[in-house]
Amino acid sequence: MSKPNIDAYLTVIVTDKNGKVVLRKRHKSRSFVVGFLNALYADFTYVGNFQTPDIVVGSGTAKPSITNTGLESPISNGTGAGELQYGTDSLTTPAANISTNTGSMTWSKSFTNGSGGNVTVSEVGAYLTVGSTTYFILHDLLPSPITLSPNQVLTVVYTITVST
């Protein structure tokens, strides 16, 4: 399994006095700092023409694709058969760890099985809405499905980290 990360690339270009390119180098950037997380956190929590982010769960089994626009089989919010009661999304303020040169924030949400029967969760995702546009930004297939018995609670936590 590959390790997820956030990547950026830095390209430097040198031209001579005639505009001819004499040097072009592309480097993997290692410059994400906790300010990136602070900006992300500010975007997630902005109160205005921006709604809060939304973690969702589903029962789909297809491997996530870079072009996914939603879960394969979303589980509805409610107490009916096959439904889960969606809690409120929660975010922690980004924190920097100077000794490890990393920064992180967490984003979580709880889902309660009030349906009276078992509900199986196999995929997790997240949406972010900016103004009137909703973006599907995360999609994960769980290593193995989780079956929630009546009254059990599933808490999903995304931890977003950066390092330099």
N, C-alpha and C positions, 0 to 999 in steps of 0.2 A: 504494500500500500504506500503510495507517495505521501510525502509530508506536505500539508497545505501551507501556503504562505502568501504574503502580499509582495508582489514584485514591482519594481520600477527600473527603468534603464536610463542611463545618462549617456548621451552622445556628445562628443566634443569634436569640433571641426576647426581646422586651421587653414586659412587661405593665404596665398601670397598677395603681393601688391596688385596683381592683375586679376585677382579673384579665383585663381586656380586652387583647387583643393590639394593641399600638400599633406594633410594628416586628417584622418577620420578614425575615431576610436569609439566603440560602444562598450560601456561597462555596466554591470549590474549594480544598481544603486543600493546602498546600505544606509540610506539617510532617513528612513522613517523614524520620527521622534514622537514623543508623547503628545506634541502639539497636533499631530495627525489624528490621534485618538480624541483629543479635546475638540477638534473641529467636527469629527464624526459624531461625537456625543452631543455637541451643540445642534447639529443638524437633526439628530434623532429626537431631541427633546424640544425643539423650537415650537413655541406656541404661537400660531398665527395661521397662515394659509398652508399649514403643514400638519398632517396627522401623525400620531405616534406610530412607531414601527409595530409590526405584527408578526409574531412567531406563530406558525400553524403546524398541524400534524396531519398525517394521512396514512392510508393503508396500501399505497402503491408499492410495487416491487421492482419497477424498472430502474436501471442504473441512471443516475442523474446525467444530464447532458448540458453542455455550455449554452445551448439555446432554449432550455426550459423556461417557460413563462408561468409555471405554477406546479403544484403537486400533481402527481398522476391521479390519486384518489383521495381528495381532501375529506377529513372527518368533520362533520358539521358541529357547530356549537349548539348544545342543547342537552336535554335529558331523555330524549327519545331513544329507541333502539339504535345501537351503533354510533351514538353521539357522545361527545365529551363536553363538559362545561369549561369554557375557556376563561382563564384568569386574566389578570392585567399584566402587560409587559412591564418589566422592571429593568432599569439600567443603573450600573454603578459608575461613579465618576472615575474617569481614567486616572491611573496611578503610575508613577515612574519608580523603578527600582534601580538606583544608581549602581549598586554593587554588581548587578547582572546586566546592566545597560539595556534593560527592557522596559516596556510599558504595556499596560493591559487595561481592559475594561470588560465587564460582563453584561450580558443581555439575557434575561430569563423570563420564563412564563410557566405557570402551572396549569394542568388539565385534570379535571376531576371526573371520574366515571360515576355519574348519577343516573345511568341508563337502566340499571337493574339487571344487566347482562354483561358478559365479557366484551371488551373492545380491544382490538389489536392494532398497535401503532407500528409501522415499519418505515415511515419516511417523515422527515422534518424539513421545514423550510421557513423562509421569512420574506416578508414584503416591506417595502418602504414607499410611502406615498408623499409626493412633493406636489403641492397644489392639487390639481385634478388628475395627475398622472401617477399610477401605481407601478412600482418596479418589483419584480421577483428577484431577490438578491442572493439568497442562499438556498441550497437544496442538498440534503443529505439522506442517503439510505442507511438505516441502522444496520450494524453488523448482523444482528438477529432481531426479529420482531419482538415487541414487548406486549404481552397480553395483560390488560388491566381488569381485575375483578371489580365487581360493584364496590363503590366508595373508595377505591384506590386512587391515588393522585400521582401523576407523572409530571415531573418538573424538568423542563428543557433549559439548558444553560449554554449559550454561545460565549466563549471567551475569545476576544479579539486582542492579539498581541502584536507588538512591533519591537524591533531591536535594531541596534546600530553596531 
